[in-house]
């Protein structure tokens, strides 16, 4: 029996010594010390040992188990320590390495320009009114003195939802809501999305617009010109000036197209201004008396001016974007170049 136990011990120690991983050591433990292991089988055979020899055999079995377990535990601790060191090494942080650069986000160019316009007109005392994108034919056209046969009513220009409702083609509809709800003095801007059936390099079926309206006593075209001069200097630079050209809008009379001196060439003539030294930026005019009267405003006492700014157009001019579609494609190569914040 002693010789058998010695063989089990030597074989177990040899297998422990040759084990290269923790999994193999667990196999050795099960094969020798487990419930069906060799050493356990010896203990089960104690019934066949003479009673007077059992204490001695029991002592040999315990000594063998203790010797195997001692070497086994040392090898397991060694493997566990090596595994821990490998883990530490893999998770080690080199504090001397440069940190990874976090990508800095910024607002979309349209949002940047919209915020700039709101800040500029807010500093002049304008309040903000945001109307509904779905309007009635009355507020979008009729109340703005647009005749039934006006081209703007053509289905090719306007997205009609029904004979009565449509997607607004201009934020000008907001001024009617304001004048119906509030009596002069009125000084508001109305930013928002508008929709027209138009699509090319400089036009989009959906774009952003900002309507401005001032109604008070003694308001004239001179007040409009003065306000626009302040506006263009703040958005395009201190050396920028404006000029007014006669135009036509059904809701203003007189109506004007507003040009700014080219901020790229200083008015000398370049590709941006097509050699003229001037760039068209918006439409404006004195509010038509019919529009005021339709909102129960006494035109013998009050007058006003209105203007409409295409936010995408301002963004394209300011940031040198030659195709409006670049503003809607979310191309990071374009957006990363524009950050006025």
C-alpha positions in Angstrom: 0.0 0.0 0.0 2.8 2.4 0.9 4.5 1.7 -2.5 1.2 2.5 -4.3 0.8 5.7 -2.4 4.4 6.6 -3.3 3.7 6.1 -7.0 0.5 8.2 -6.8 2.5 11.0 -5.1 5.4 10.9 -7.6 3.0 10.8 -10.6 0.9 13.7 -9.2 4.0 15.8 -8.5 5.3 15.2 -12.0 2.0 16.2 -13.6 1.9 19.3 -11.5 5.4 20.2 -12.5 4.7 19.7 -16.2 1.4 21.7 -16.1 1.5 24.9 -18.1 -1.8 26.4 -17.2 -4.4 26.6 -14.4 -6.9 24.5 -16.3 -4.4 21.6 -16.4 -3.8 21.9 -12.6 -7.5 21.6 -12.0 -7.5 18.4 -14.0 -4.7 16.9 -11.9 -6.6 17.9 -8.7 -9.7 16.1 -9.9 -7.8 13.0 -11.1 -5.9 12.6 -7.8 -7.9 14.2 -5.1 -11.4 14.4 -6.6 -14.4 12.2 -5.6 -13.4 9.7 -8.2 -9.6 10.4 -7.9 -6.9 7.8 -7.2 -6.3 8.9 -3.7 -10.0 8.8 -2.9 -10.1 5.2 -4.3 -7.4 4.2 -1.9 -9.4 5.5 1.0 -12.5 3.6 -0.1 -10.3 0.4 -0.1 -9.5 0.8 3.6 -12.2 -1.7 4.4 -9.9 -4.4 3.0 -7.0 -3.4 5.2 -6.4 -5.3 8.4 -7.8 -3.3 11.4 -4.4 -3.1 13.1 -2.9 -1.6 9.9 -5.6 1.0 9.2 -4.1 3.8 11.4 -0.7 3.5 9.6 -2.3 3.4 6.2 -4.5 6.3 7.0 -1.4 8.3 8.1 0.3 7.5 4.7 -2.7 8.6 2.8 -3.0 11.9 4.7 0.8 12.5 4.2 0.5 11.9 0.5 -2.6 14.2 0.2 -0.9 16.9 2.2 2.3 16.7 0.0 0.3 16.8 -3.2 -2.0 19.7 -2.0 1.0 21.7 -0.8 2.8 21.6 -4.2 -0.5 22.0 -6.0 -1.5 25.2 -4.1 2.0 26.7 -4.7 1.7 26.1 -8.4 -1.9 27.5 -8.5 -0.8 30.6 -6.7 2.1 31.0 -9.1 -0.3 30.8 -12.1 -2.7 33.2 -10.5 0.0 35.7 -9.8 1.3 35.4 -13.4 -2.3 36.0 -14.7 -2.7 39.0 -12.4 0.5 40.5 -13.7 -0.6 39.9 -17.3 -3.8 41.7 -16.5 -2.0 44.6 -14.8 0.2 44.9 -17.8 -2.6 44.9 -20.3 -4.6 47.5 -18.3 -1.6 49.7 -17.6 -2.1 53.4 -18.4 0.9 55.4 -19.6 0.2 58.8 -18.1 3.0 60.3 -20.2 1.2 59.5 -23.4 -0.7 62.4 -25.0 -4.4 62.3 -24.5 -6.7 61.4 -27.3 -8.1 64.5 -29.0 -11.9 64.8 -28.4 -13.7 66.0 -31.5 -15.3 69.4 -30.7 -18.8 69.8 -32.2 -20.3 73.1 -33.3 -23.7 74.4 -34.3 -24.9 74.0 -37.9 -24.2 77.1 -40.1 -27.9 77.8 -40.4 -28.4 77.7 -36.7 -25.3 79.9 -36.2 -26.7 82.6 -38.6 -30.2 82.3 -37.1 -28.8 82.9 -33.6 -26.7 85.8 -34.9 -29.7 87.5 -36.5 -31.8 87.0 -33.4 -29.0 88.6 -31.3 -28.6 91.5 -33.7 -32.3 92.3 -33.9 -32.8 91.6 -30.2 -30.2 94.3 -29.4 -32.4 96.7 -31.4 -35.5 95.8 -29.3 -37.2 93.3 -31.6 -39.3 90.6 -30.0 -39.5 87.0 -31.4 -42.7 85.5 -32.8 -42.7 81.9 -34.2 -45.7 81.1 -36.2 -47.1 77.8 -37.6 -45.6 76.0 -40.6 -49.1 75.0 -41.7 -51.1 78.1 -42.6 -54.4 79.0 -44.1 -54.7 80.5 -47.6 -56.0 83.7 -45.9 -53.0 84.4 -43.7 -50.4 83.3 -46.3 -51.9 85.2 -49.2 -55.2 87.1 -48.9 -54.4 89.0 -45.8 -51.0 90.0 -47.3 -52.8 91.6 -50.3 -52.0 88.8 -52.7 -54.6 88.7 -55.5 -56.2 85.3 -56.5 -54.4 85.4 -59.9 -50.9 86.2 -58.4 -48.2 83.7 -59.6 -47.3 82.9 -56.0 -50.6 81.1 -55.7 -49.7 78.7 -58.5 -49.5 75.0 -57.5 -45.9 74.9 -58.9 -44.8 77.4 -56.2 -46.9 76.4 -53.2 -47.4 73.1 -51.4 -51.2 72.9 -50.8 -52.5 70.4 -48.3 -56.1 71.2 -49.1 -57.9 74.1 -50.8 -57.7 76.0 -47.5 -54.5 74.8 -45.9 -50.9 74.9 -47.2 -47.3 74.9 -46.1 -46.4 78.5 -45.6 -44.3 80.0 -48.4 -43.1 82.9 -46.2 -42.9 83.9 -42.6 -44.7 87.1 -43.5 -47.9 85.3 -42.5 -46.8 85.8 -38.9 -47.1 89.5 -39.1 -50.8 89.2 -39.7 -51.3 87.1 -36.6 -49.3 89.6 -34.6 -51.1 92.7 -35.8 -54.5 91.0 -35.2 -53.5 90.1 -31.6 -51.5 93.2 -30.7 -51.9 96.9 -31.3 -49.0 99.2 -32.2 -46.3 99.8 -31.3 -45.1 96.5 -32.8 -41.5 95.4 -33.3 -41.1 91.7 -34.0 -39.0 89.2 -36.0 -40.5 85.9 -37.0 -37.9 83.1 -37.8 -38.9 79.7 -39.2 -39.0 77.2 -41.9 -40.9 78.0 -45.2 -41.7 75.8 -48.2 -41.8 76.4 -51.9 -41.7 74.1 -54.9 -38.3 75.2 -56.1 -35.0 73.3 -56.3 -31.6 74.3 -57.8 -28.1 75.3 -56.6 -29.4 78.4 -54.7 -32.9 77.3 -53.8 -34.4 74.5 -51.8 -38.0 73.2 -51.3 -37.5 73.9 -47.6 -35.5 76.8 -46.3 -35.3 79.2 -43.3 -36.6 82.7 -43.4 -36.8 85.6 -40.9 -39.6 88.1 -41.3 -39.2 91.5 -39.6 -42.1 94.0 -38.8 -42.2 97.4 -37.3 -45.4 99.3 -36.9 -45.6 102.7 -35.0 -46.3 106.3 -35.5 -44.2 108.1 -38.2 -42.4 105.0 -39.6 -40.9 105.6 -43.0 -38.6 104.1 -45.6 -35.8 106.1 -43.9 -36.2 104.1 -40.7 -36.0 100.9 -42.7 -32.7 102.0 -44.3 -31.2 103.0 -41.0 -32.1 99.7 -39.4 -30.7 97.8 -42.4 -27.4 99.8 -42.2 -26.9 98.7 -38.6 -27.8 95.1 -39.5 -25.4 94.6 -42.4 -22.5 96.1 -40.5 -23.0 93.7 -37.7 -23.4 90.6 -39.9 -20.9 91.4 -42.7 -18.5 93.9 -41.2 -18.3 97.6 -40.3 -17.4 98.7 -43.9 -20.5 97.2 -45.4 -23.2 99.6 -46.7 -26.6 99.2 -48.3 -28.5 100.4 -51.3 -32.2 100.1 -52.1 -33.6 99.3 -55.5 -37.3 99.6 -56.5 -39.2 96.2 -56.5 -42.6 94.8 -56.0 -44.2 92.8 -53.2 -48.0 92.8 -52.8 -47.8 93.5 -49.0 -45.4 96.5 -49.2 -45.7 99.8 -51.0 -43.1 101.1 -51.8 -41.1 97.8 -52.1 -37.4 97.5 -52.4 -34.6 95.0 -53.0 -31.8 95.5 -50.6 -28.2 95.2 -51.8 -25.0 95.3 -49.7 -21.6 96.4 -50.8 -19.5 93.4 -51.5 -17.7 92.5 -48.3 -15.2 90.3 -50.2 -13.8 92.9 -52.6 -14.9 96.1 -50.9 -17.1 97.1 -53.8 -14.3 96.9 -56.4 -15.9 93.9 -58.3 -15.2 90.2 -57.9 -16.6 86.8 -58.7 -18.9 86.9 -55.6 -20.6 90.1 -56.6 -20.3 89.3 -60.3 -18.2 92.4 -60.9 -20.9 94.8 -59.8 -19.6 95.6 -56.3 -23.1 94.8 -54.8 -24.8 91.7 -53.5 -28.6 91.3 -53.2 -29.5 90.0 -49.7 -33.2 90.6 -48.9 -36.5 92.2 -49.8 -38.3 94.9 -47.8 -40.6 97.8 -48.0 -43.2 100.0 -46.3 -46.2 97.9 -45.1 -49.1 98.3 -47.6 -52.0 100.3 -46.1 -54.4 97.6 -47.2 -52.5 95.1 -45.0 -52.7 97.4 -42.0 -56.3 98.2 -42.5 -57.2 94.5 -42.8 -55.8 94.2 -39.2 -57.9 97.2 -38.0 -54.8 99.5 -37.7 -55.5 103.1 -38.4 -53.3 104.1 -41.3 -53.8 107.8 -40.6 -51.9 107.3 -37.3 -49.7 104.3 -37.9 -47.3 103.1 -40.6 -44.7 100.4 -40.7 -42.0 98.6 -42.6 -41.3 94.9 -43.1 -38.4 92.8 -44.4 -37.7 89.2 -45.2 -34.3 87.6 -44.8 -33.3 84.2 -46.3 -31.2 82.7 -43.6 -29.6 80.1 -46.0 -28.7 83.0 -48.3 -26.9 84.9 -45.6 -25.1 81.8 -44.5 -24.0 81.0 -48.1 -22.7 84.6 -48.6 -21.0 84.8 -45.2 -19.2 81.4 -45.4 -18.6 81.2 -49.1 -20.9 78.3 -49.8 -21.9 78.0 -53.5 -24.5 75.3 -53.3 -27.4 75.4 -50.9 -27.5 71.6 -50.8 -24.2 71.5 -48.9 -26.2 73.0 -46.0 -28.5 70.0 -45.9 -26.1 67.1 -46.5 -24.4 67.3 -43.0 -21.0 66.8 -44.6 -18.6 67.2 -41.7 -15.9 68.5 -44.1 -18.1 71.5 -44.7 -19.5 71.9 -41.2 -16.1 71.7 -39.4 -14.9 74.7 -41.3 -17.7 77.0 -40.0 -17.7 77.9 -36.4 -18.4 81.5 -35.3 -19.2 80.5 -31.7 
